Amino acid sequence: MKRALALATVLTAASLAGCSSYREERVVTGAAVGGATGAIVGGVASGAPGGALVGGAVGAVAGGVIADATRPRYYRPRYAGRRCVWNPDIGRRVCRW
């Protein structure tokens, strides 16, 4: 049973690693860390396998949500890809694509 669970975990991780973006990697990693931590805490706190399962599930959801909510936001600079020059006639910058 343990061997099958380990094999299923490795295959799932390998399939997720092949086609992911930075955001997806971050969410999956957060879910994995949260799930492992939740399972440990749930198992120790309840002393039963059911507590570890519930703790792992709650930790995985919380870890994924927190990882997605705290990801860095990237923005496009205002003048990226434009050619800007100063126009002395109007006294301001003129940008063209």
Secondary structure as the mmCIF struct_conf table of DSSP 4:
data_model
#
loop_
_struct_conf.conf_type_id
_struct_conf.id
_struct_conf.beg_label_comp_id
_struct_conf.beg_label_asym_id
_struct_conf.beg_label_seq_id
_struct_conf.end_label_comp_id
_struct_conf.end_label_asym_id
_struct_conf.end_label_seq_id
HELX_RH_AL_P HELX_RH_AL_P1 LYS A 2 GLY A 18
BEND BEND1 CYS A 19 CYS A 19
HELX_RH_AL_P HELX_RH_AL_P2 TYR A 22 SER A 46
BEND BEND2 ALA A 48 ALA A 48
HELX_RH_AL_P HELX_RH_AL_P3 PRO A 49 ALA A 69
TURN_TY1_P TURN_TY1_P1 THR A 70 THR A 70
BEND BEND3 ARG A 71 ARG A 71
HELX_LH_PP_P HELX_LH_PP_P1 PRO A 72 ARG A 73
TURN_TY1_P TURN_TY1_P2 ARG A 78 GLY A 81
STRN STRN1 ARG A 83 ASN A 87
TURN_TY1_P TURN_TY1_P3 PRO A 88 GLY A 91
STRN STRN2 ARG A 92 ARG A 96
#
